[in-house]
Amino acid sequence: MRDGQSEGKTGSHPNKMSNQNTSNRKGNPPTEKSDKRMTLPSRFQKEVHAHLSRNSQQTSSPSNLNENIGSGKGKPYNPQQVQGRIKEILGKYSNGFWVSKLPQIYRELYKQDLPTEAIKDLDTWTHICTVEKTCSSNPSELLLYPAKEPTTASSPSLILNPNSTAAPSPTSNTPTDKPLQSPAQQRPPNTHRTRSNSNPPQSPRSSSSSPSPPSSPATLSPDLKLKLEELLVKYSNGLWAHALPKLFQDTYKTKLPGHVLENLHLLSDFCTIDYPMPDNPKRAILYRSSSAGGGGGEDENCNRRNSSASEEDMRVRQELGRRLSNQAVPSLQIPKEEYPSILVVEATNTNGVILRYIGEGYSQAQESMEDEMREFYGLDKSSPTPLASPSSGQLVAVRAEEEEEILRAQVCEVMTDKVKVYYVDHGFAEVISKTKVFELHEKFFKLPFQATKCKLAGLEPFCQEPAVLKKFETMASGRILLAEILQRGQTPLVVLYDTSQDDDVNINAACMKALQDKTLASPLQVNSAYMNVTVSSVCSDGTIYCQLPSRGLAKLNEILENIETYFHSQVTSEFLVSRPFCGKGCLARYKGKWSRVEITNLHGSRVLDILFIDVGVQASVEVFELREIPPPFLRDLMAIPPQAVKCCLADLAVSVGSWTPDTVQWLREKVLNTTDCSMKVAKVDENKRCVYVHLFTDKNFHDPARSLNHQMAQSDLFKQQPDVFLTSHSPVKISTLTKTSSTSDSTNGSPTSTTVPAKPHLRRALSGPRVGGGGNTTTTSPPETPSSPSSPLQLPPLLELPPAGNHGSNIDVYVSVACHPGHFVLQPWRDMYKLVVLMGEMILYYNKTDEKPLNIEKNQIYAAKVENNWHRVLVKGVLTNGLVSVYELDYGKHELVSCTQLRPLIKEFRQLPFQGITAQLAGVKPRQWSEEASIVFRNHVEKKPLVAQLEAIQEATNPWDRKLTVFLVDTSQEERDIWVHDIMAEFADELTNEM
């Protein structure tokens, strides 16, 4: 999933004090991933395994109205008369009824048979009635309702796909008598995008000598507006203005008029403009206006707001639940966390994987309900009598065949003495005796149906491919996995991860690899020699990546050439990547040509790490540099395995991971510009997916003395620094890309995920090198004279704060670190997105810079790589083992990193004030807080958005020494605000009384 650095514009604080609807609050970052050793409860194991062991030979029911009736033509009839009668019937049955009952009702009322053709025509009479399918995958029945209110959206299918978007929320439910008023409450809707105090400085005029644009600088032509809006639609999280010219040229094969970037205000009628770096007018981010294109907006979770479709969905579900009961079955809501745990039941189509959510409110609530049902329908007491005449579509209680369990089910088909039922909480169907079917008591209508569906991202074109489904069955069916929700909706779009092993496995990516044709892989046999080998990459740990002549490589080059030609002939924006995710395969430019890449890491939604899978090179790029693989080439391209072969030099005394920078550089100079290498395979390590070879720069592979292995072993390359500790995770630098922007940007309109929480580390690439993480690289005696700052660096300006103790001295904040009430770290909410912009730019800049010797000094500021992100840090101490103790100035965390992971903090990254501010809680007496008290405090404030009421500011010479005294208020509860100091004072009093 996404690494620590997520994104967001400044947006509104998610507390109701900021006049925001708390039901849409997303301030809490995702929780840590579930325990890797989570196992399925025995009750679930038996049920699922019993189901999976059966061969589900379920007959598919007709999926549309016409198929439910016979295929023969009926007699002519008077449509107006029948329509009038059906409208009259629906007036009496306003809650709707089953289509199968319509002929009987019609006959009883009008003493005539309902024409067969009329039933077929029902779904076209939208002004008279609404026809709903009850089962999206096995629709055995249809529901008939009065005509809907006019709406442009159709209601989703029901029951077998019961999850839906959240119910619409009012725009504000903030009580008027709040004790606090947040500054954000007066914030206009678009202050996070175009603000009065962040107007751009006058942009310099372009000196381009290009011909005058077709439209006047004062206006944009309708065609130009349409094209620009189309681009912004593809990048719903915003687009850097500087990316427009190249993107426009690539997409529409024409030059963007030069006056557009000089007059961005011309775009204001269909987009909003943000200047996150006021000191740099060229850094503008464009966001498509929510009003452009009409329709309800989307919140941060991609749940529709103010959408009649959501209201209609709720109405239909409620009416559907009224079967032999006045109780409505609520719709299943997708868990709020970004990475919920799920149990995969089965998949006959990756666009409709049947699953159940695991956890409180889901599987736990279901288990409690089924325990209660077992008691209610128990054999040890006078149990209810079986249902006399179950009808198709009815919700019932069923005594399961395999064990004495009572489960909720829907009747799909009624036979002579048996019924076919679908278990709405467990996601499968079976045929059982009628004696096992009971009326479902109204108290068991309260829990939403737990069986739901999801769609696997990236597999849509191959959703029913046998190889894909077989791989998915092997890896996922019956297992508890972690789901990364990319898009929320009736059928959420997800990436699934198996976190039960030491290395997390991306299920989507593994299923896509099932399409590969192994005969197109590079041939590798021990003791075999290969000529015309190209060394495409040398990693800083000594691992090399080679391309060998093969049928697959020849076919790959042919397809990529055809794609180049295809792109030149296409004038469309459909190939822009608008929803990147880890494991996704797409295209990026390498040495001026399109090449296959896999996304290995996301820093937000617009800055990401990619691996060129056919050359073994990794880079950090912006999302607008990626392209989707055109559909005509997708299948053929997916069939070709990665052509980069991971190799290590055999018979060297120093293992991979312990190479010095000099050794790596020596090898790069020898092989990277050589097109006629040869190699001999010494060993193939299947576990490490690595081939040990003897490498030659010519074709004389018969003479071991001429190998680079022998030359390195005989040299002093490994003898200079015997105590060096080098990492195998330094980034591979790309100097071959035609253009890789050194800037990044913020993303989602909500700052909910900008707080860089610890997220599940699910970014391990399944193929190719993992070269981009941090590691312990330190040299005790650098080979060059280290640089040292001749004068102290200019520090960023101090973070602006309101006057302490005044009315209105309230700040929307996020607590990134909480030790105890006497020490925690705040981040002001208003500038969250600016920090994301900065960190994105740091990733793009530092991942392309070479490591240089650096004289690290205590109490100086640097850029440091921590895990996958670059942070602004203060060095607290330099240890003798090559590690450095640093303090993250924007997040308040202390970390240990290798000295090789530090870089000078350039001026561009010293403009934004440091965002982490240390604070102490007001309203409680200073004391030595116990561990119990500290835990209570952390549980209430850490990783949460709160409102801080500023009481005092303790100024200091250095920004990191400033300290605030604040009251903290949790305003997420509808009924009352929670003042944290009251909780801590009460807790302290209880401890005192106990003593």
C-alpha positions, -999 to 999 in steps of 0.1 A, spaced: 0 0 0 10 36 2 41 44 22 42 69 49 40 100 27 5 105 16 -10 136 3 -36 162 6 -44 198 1 -51 219 31 -88 212 30 -110 215 60 -102 200 94 -124 169 99 -138 180 133 -172 195 135 -157 226 151 -144 233 117 -179 232 103 -173 199 87 -196 169 87 -181 144 111 -196 114 92 -171 122 65 -142 127 88 -110 110 77 -85 125 100 -74 92 115 -47 76 94 -50 40 85 -44 15 112 -15 -7 113 -20 -39 92 -36 -68 109 -16 -94 127 3 -114 102 -6 -146 119 -44 -140 119 -62 -173 114 -97 -180 105 -119 -190 134 -128 -227 134 -165 -220 128 -155 -201 96 -129 -226 86 -154 -255 86 -180 -235 68 -158 -222 41 -138 -254 36 -170 -273 33 -182 -249 7 -150 -249 -13 -148 -287 -12 -181 -289 -30 -181 -284 -67 -204 -254 -70 -226 -267 -99 -251 -239 -96 -274 -233 -125 -273 -197 -136 -307 -180 -136 -316 -156 -164 -300 -122 -159 -326 -101 -175 -363 -97 -178 -366 -114 -211 -348 -145 -200 -371 -150 -170 -400 -155 -194 -400 -180 -222 -386 -172 -256 -419 -174 -275 -438 -143 -286 -470 -135 -269 -503 -123 -283 -508 -86 -292 -521 -65 -263 -530 -29 -254 -500 -14 -237 -518 17 -225 -545 -4 -207 -519 -27 -191 -497 2 -180 -527 19 -164 -536 -13 -145 -500 -19 -133 -499 17 -121 -531 11 -102 -517 -21 -87 -485 -3 -76 -506 24 -60 -520 -3 -37 -486 -20 -32 -464 11 -28 -436 -9 -11 -432 -31 -41 -436 -68 -48 -421 -96 -67 -426 -97 -105 -435 -134 -101 -466 -124 -82 -478 -99 -108 -497 -123 -130 -517 -137 -100 -525 -102 -87 -535 -90 -122 -558 -120 -127 -575 -116 -94 -582 -79 -99 -591 -78 -136 -602 -114 -143 -578 -115 -172 -543 -130 -178 -514 -106 -179 -500 -107 -214 -466 -124 -215 -451 -96 -237 -461 -71 -210 -438 -87 -185 -410 -85 -210 -417 -48 -215 -418 -39 -178 -382 -27 -176 -388 -2 -205 -418 14 -187 -397 35 -164 -425 61 -162 -448 35 -148 -426 12 -127 -391 4 -116 -377 -32 -120 -348 -42 -97 -326 -73 -98 -322 -89 -64 -291 -109 -73 -264 -94 -95 -247 -128 -101 -276 -152 -99 -308 -132 -103 -336 -156 -99 -362 -129 -91 -371 -93 -99 -387 -67 -77 -413 -42 -90 -417 -7 -75 -436 24 -84 -417 46 -109 -387 64 -93 -384 101 -90 -365 114 -120 -328 107 -116 -299 102 -139 -284 73 -120 -297 38 -119 -299 19 -86 -274 -8 -80 -282 -44 -79 -291 -59 -45 -287 -87 -20 -258 -106 -35 -238 -74 -39 -251 -56 -8 -223 -31 -1 -231 5 -10 -218 39 -7 -223 58 25 -256 75 30 -256 112 19 -248 136 47 -260 171 53 -235 197 45 -231 207 81 -244 194 114 -224 217 136 -243 229 166 -244 267 169 -236 267 206 -201 251 204 -178 262 232 -149 266 207 -148 282 173 -121 269 150 -104 293 126 -113 268 99 -150 275 105 -147 308 87 -126 292 59 -142 296 25 -147 264 5 -118 268 -18 -92 284 5 -71 253 2 -68 260 -35 -68 298 -43 -63 320 -13 -61 358 -11 -27 356 7 -12 332 -17 -17 350 -50 12 343 -73 39 369 -78 39 384 -113 50 356 -136 77 366 -161 66 368 -197 76 340 -220 103 348 -244 92 321 -268 93 330 -305 65 306 -313 37 319 -336 8 338 -319 -18 314 -305 -51 310 -323 -71 324 -294 -67 358 -277 -47 359 -245 -78 373 -228 -98 341 -236 -95 304 -243 -112 288 -273 -140 263 -265 -119 235 -280 -88 244 -259 -110 246 -227 -125 212 -235 -90 196 -239 -76 212 -208 -106 201 -187 -103 166 -201 -67 164 -189 -77 177 -154 -104 150 -153 -78 124 -157 -58 138 -127 -86 143 -102 -59 148 -74 -45 178 -92 -18 185 -118 13 207 -117 9 235 -142 45 230 -154 34 195 -167 7 209 -190 28 218 -221 44 183 -225 12 165 -215 -8 186 -239 17 180 -267 18 142 -261 -19 139 -258 -32 161 -286 -2 163 -309 -3 201 -309 15 227 -289 -1 243 -259 -6 281 -265 21 299 -246 -3 324 -231 -21 297 -211 7 293 -184 12 331 -182 -25 336 -176 -37 307 -155 -66 328 -143 -82 320 -177 -87 284 -164 -106 296 -133 -141 288 -148 -134 251 -148 -105 246 -124 -91 260 -92 -55 271 -89 -33 266 -59 2 281 -52 16 259 -24 50 276 -26 43 314 -26 80 321 -32 78 302 -65 51 314 -88 59 286 -113 48 260 -88 10 261 -94 -13 231 -90 -45 229 -111 -76 211 -98 -107 205 -118 -136 224 -101 -161 201 -84 -189 220 -102 -174 214 -136 -193 186 -153 -222 187 -128 -234 159 -106 -228 152 -70 -193 157 -58 -170 130 -43 -156 130 -9 -121 117 0 -133 81 0 -148 85 -35 -183 82 -19 -209 102 -38 -222 132 -20 -257 147 -26 -263 119 -51 -299 107 -57 -284 73 -66 -273 68 -30 -307 78 -16 -324 55 -41 -300 27 -32 -310 32 5 -347 33 -3 -346 1 -24 -326 -18 2 -350 -8 29 -380 -18 9 -363 -51 0 -359 -59 37 -396 -56 43 -404 -92 36 -428 -107 61 -416 -80 85 -416 -43 89 -379 -44 98 -355 -30 72 -321 -46 66 -294 -19 66 -269 -17 38 -234 -28 44 -209 0 48 -173 -4 36 -150 -2 67 -136 33 73 -100 21 75 -81 22 43 -67 -13 48 -94 -36 62 -89 -73 67 -112 -95 45 -120 -132 41 -121 -143 4 -149 -167 -2 -146 -174 -39 -142 -157 -73 -155 -168 -107 -147 -133 -120 -121 -109 -106 -146 -81 -111 -169 -97 -85 -148 -114 -58 -171 -126 -30 -157 -116 4 -165 -108 40 -150 -81 61 -132 -92 93 -134 -73 125 -156 -55 150 -190 -46 135 -185 -72 108 -175 -108 114 -176 -104 151 -211 -89 150 -221 -117 126 -208 -144 150 -227 -129 179 -259 -128 158 -255 -164 147 -250 -174 183 -282 -157 192 -300 -174 163 -287 -208 175 -303 -201 208 -335 -187 193 -340 -216 169 -324 -242 192 -334 -278 193 -334 -280 231 -365 -259 233 -397 -255 214 -382 -243 182 -403 -226 155 -420 -248 130 -406 -248 95 -419 -223 70 -449 -238 52 -445 -222 18 -413 -203 13 -413 -181 -18 -385 -171 -41 -367 -140 -28 -378 -144 8 -354 -139 36 -353 -169 59 -334 -186 87 -319 -219 76 -305 -248 96 -273 -255 76 -267 -290 62 -231 -295 73 -236 -286 110 -262 -274 134 -258 -238 125 -286 -213 120 -278 -189 92 -296 -161 74 -304 -169 37 -324 -158 8 -346 -182 -11 -334 -185 -47 -355 -213 -60 -384 -234 -46 -386 -271 -56 -410 -299 -46 -395 -307 -13 -363 -287 -14 -353 -251 -17 -321 -235 -31 -309 -207 -7 -281 -182 -8 -264 -175 25 -264 -137 26 -237 -135 52 -214 -163 39 -215 -158 1 -225 -192 -13 -256 -212 -21 -269 -247 -16 -300 -268 -19 -316 -279 13 -347 -296 26 -378 -274 32 -379 -287 68 -348 -267 75 -362 -233 65 -378 -211 91 -393 -176 92 -366 -150 100 -374 -132 131 -374 -94 129 -346 -90 154 -323 -107 129 -329 -80 102 -307 -55 120 -272 -66 108 -263 -58 72 -258 -88 49 -221 -96 53 -213 -113 20 -203 -86 -5 -181 -82 -35 -150 -63 -47 -132 -58 -79 -94 -65 -83 -76 -35 -97 -56 -40 -129 -72 -74 -137 -103 -60 -154 -93 -70 -190 -86 -105 -177 -114 -109 -152 -124 -144 -165 -91 -156 -177 -87 -193 -165 -50 -188 -156 -58 -157 -135 -87 -174 -117 -67 -205 -110 -38 -184 -95 -63 -164 -74 -80 -196 -62 -46 -210 -51 -34 -178 -34 -65 -162 -20 -96 -184 -17 -105 -192 19 -78 -169 33 -78 -137 53 -60 -110 34 -54 -73 37 -73 -51 12 -61 -17 0 -92 2 -11 -85 23 -41 -120 34 -49 -150 31 -27 -184 24 -41 -210 -3 -45 -182 -27 -57 -150 -13 -43 -118 -14 -63 -91 -31 -43 -55 -45 -42 -52 -76 -20 -21 -85 0 -11 -117 17 7 -105 48 11 -139 64 47 -145 52 79 -126 58 74 -108 26 40 -93 17 26 -106 -15 6 -84 -39 -22 -108 -50 -33 -87 -80 3 -85 -94 8 -122 -88 -24 -130 -107 -13 -108 -136 20 -126 -138 0 -159 -143 -5 -146 -179 32 -148 -187 44 -173 -213 74 -190 -197 88 -200 -231 95 -163 -237 117 -159 -207 155 -156 -210 171 -191 -212 194 -199 -183 213 -231 -178 242 -239 -155 276 -240 -172 261 -225 -204 277 -194 -220 258 -165 -235 271 -139 -259 257 -105 -270 247 -98 -234 237 -63 -224 243 -52 -188 215 -28 -183 219 -19 -146 245 -21 -119 230 -16 -84 250 -1 -55 251 -34 -37 268 -52 -66 238 -68 -81 236 -65 -119 208 -68 -144 214 -83 -178 194 -87 -210 200 -119 -229 191 -125 -266 159 -144 -266 126 -148 -284 109 -129 -257 132 -99 -260 128 -98 -298 90 -99 -294 91 -72 -267 111 -48 -288 88 -53 -317 57 -46 -296 73 -15 -280 81 -2 -315 45 -7 -325 34 11 -294 56 41 -303 39 43 -337 5 38 -321 9 67 -296 20 90 -324 -12 83 -343 -36 87 -313 -50 120 -301 -67 110 -269 -63 114 -231 -75 78 -224 -39 65 -219 -30 88 -191 -27 70 -158 -53 84 -134 -53 58 -107 -19 45 -99 -14 16 -74 14 -7 -63 19 -35 -87 3 -18 -116 20 -24 -150 22 6 -174 47 25 -196 73 52 -190 100 68 -210 135 52 -208 163 65 -231 137 83 -251 114 54 -257 84 38 -240 93 9 -217 74 -14 -194 74 -4 -157 58 -17 -125 48 8 -98 66 -3 -67 58 25 -42 35 55 -39 43 88 -22 8 101 -23 -10 97 -56 12 117 -79 48 109 -69 58 73 -72 86 48 -75 87 27 -106 108 -3 -117 117 -7 -154 112 -44 -154 131 -51 -186 163 -33 -176 162 -35 -138 164 2 -132 143 20 -106 133 57 -106 110 82 -89 87 100 -113 54 119 -113 23 102 -124 18 123 -155 49 107 -169 32 73 -171 9 59 -198 -15 30 -198 -7 1 -221 -30 4 -251 -56 -24 -252 -45 -38 -286 -10 -46 -271 -20 -54 -236 -24 -92 -238 8 -97 -259 28 -75 -236 16 -92 -204 26 -126 -218 63 -116 -220 82 -121 -187 105 -94 -175 136 -94 -196 160 -81 -169 178 -111 -154 191 -105 -119 227 -116 -116 256 -117 -91 292 -121 -98 304 -156 -87 335 -165 -68 340 -132 -51 352 -131 -14 330 -101 -7 293 -108 -9 266 -87 -24 257 -59 0 292 -52 11 305 -34 -20 322 0 -17 311 29 -39 344 27 -57 339 -9 -65 304 -3 -79 317 27 -99 345 6 -114 321 -21 -125 297 4 -140 324 20 -161 335 -14 -174 301 -27 -185 273 -1 -188 285 13 -222 296 -21 -236 272 -38 -260 291 -71 -265 295 -87 -231 293 -124 -225 287 -145 -194 289 -180 -182 263 -193 -156 279 -208 -125 248 -213 -103 211 -205 -103 195 -197 -69 158 -201 -73 150 -189 -38 168 -156 -43 158 -154 -79 194 -147 -87 219 -161 -112 256 -163 -103 278 -157 -133 313 -150 -146 311 -118 -166 333 -108 -196 335 -76 -216 342 -96 -248 335 -130 -262 365 -148 -246 344 -166 -220 366 -196 -223 394 -179 -203 384 -174 -166 413 -150 -161 397 -125 -185 365 -124 -165 356 -93 -145 352 -115 -115 389 -125 -117 400 -89 -123 380 -76 -92 393 -104 -70 429 -96 -79 425 -59 -75 425 -38 -43 389 -28 -47 377 -49 -18 407 -43 4 405 -5 10 377 -5 35 373 -39 52 351 -25 79 326 -9 56 289 -16 59 271 -9 27 234 -13 19 218 -32 -8 190 -6 -10 206 24 -24 186 38 -53 197 31 -89 202 65 -105 187 72 -139 205 96 -161 190 81 -192 155 93 -189 147 121 -213 131 142 -186 122 134 -151 108 163 -132 125 172 -99 93 185 -84 64 169 -68 30 179 -56 2 175 -32 -27 154 -40 -61 146 -25 -83 175 -16 -84 163 20 -54 165 42 -66 134 60 -37 112 49 -10 139 48 2 131 83 26 104 73 14 77 96 30 43 98 13 23 71 16 -13 62 49 -19 44 34 -35 13 56 -21 -14 80 -49 -20 83 -55 -57 76 -91 -68 102 -90 -95 134 -71 -101 155 -54 -74 143 -37 -43 166 -7 -47 152 24 -31 148 17 6 171 28 34 199 9 49 231 10 70 257 25 47 286 41 64 323 47 56 347 52 84 372 70 61 356 86 31 377 84 0 372 121 -8 376 152 13 342 156 29 324 188 26 314 208 56 291 238 59 313 269 59 285 289 75 252 279 92 224 273 68 196 298 65 167 283 84 130 285 73 108 312 88 91 304 121 56 289 119 30 316 123 7 311 153 -22 331 166 -17 351 198 -19 329 229 -48 332 252 -69 354 228 -104 346 216 -99 328 183 -66 313 193 -77 279 182 -58 258 157 -68 227 138 -40 203 145 -28 167 140 -9 150 168 19 131 151 37 120 183 25 118 219 48 106 247 27 120 277 8 151 286 41 169 292 55 162 257 37 157 223 41 171 188 15 190 168 12 197 131 -10 226 120 -37 213 98 -38 243 74 -4 236 58 -5 199 56 -7 198 19 23 221 16 44 196 35 33 169 11 43 190 -19 77 196 -3 83 159 5 73 149 -30 98 173 -44 125 160 -21 118 124 -32 122 133 -69 153 155 -62 173 133 -39 164 100 -55 183 113 -86 213 127 -68 245 107 -64 258 99 -29 287 122 -21 309 122 10 294 144 36 309 157 68 280 153 92 279 178 121 258 177 152 230 202 156 230 209 118 200 203 95 200 179 66 178 158 44 176 122 55 161 91 39 139 73 64 123 42 49 110 54 16 107 91 23 131 120 25 127 141 56 141 174 69 161 164 100 183 178 128 213 157 136 213 149 174 244 127 174 269 108 152 276 73 164 308 54 159 291 26 139 282 49 111 247 55 123 233 90 129 206 100 154 182 124 138 151 143 147 124 147 121 116 185 122 82 181 105 70 151 124 87 151 158 101 116 156 136 104 165 152 80 141 185 62 136 197 62 100 229 54 82 252 84 75 251 75 38 214 84 38 220 120 46 222 148 20 226 186 22 192 203 26 192 227 -4 176 262 -2 145 252 -21 136 228 8 142 255 34 114 278 26 85 260 43 85 265 81 92 233 101 58 218 107 64 199 140 58 219 172 64 204 206 37 211 232 25 203 266 -11 199 279 -27 229 297 -51 224 326 -31 197 344 -3 201 369 32 191 357 42 158 371 61 126 364 35 108 343 31 71 349 32 47 320 -5 40 325 -13 77 322 9 80 292 -9 52 275 -43 67 282 -31 100 268 -17 85 237 -49 66 230 -69 98 231 -46 121 210 -19 103 190 -25 101 152 -57 121 156 -70 155 143 -79 177 172 -85 214 180 -58 231 201 -66 261 222 -34 280 225 -26 291 261 11 300 260 41 301 236 76 295 249 98 311 222 134 299 216 163 307 193 158 276 172 124 266 158 127 231 171 131 244 207 98 263 207 71 249 230 34 255 232 10 250 261 -24 240 247 -57 226 256 -66 197 233 -103 191 223 -116 161 205 -147 174 186 -154 142 166 -184 133 189 -218 146 178 -232 150 213 -202 166 231 -167 179 229 -140 159 248 -114 181 266 -84 159 271 -71 177 302 -103 167 320 -97 130 312 -61 133 324 -70 152 356 -96 126 364 -71 98 358 -45 115 380 -71 119 408 -80 82 406 -44 72 409 -40 96 439 -70 82 456 -58 46 451 -25 55 467 
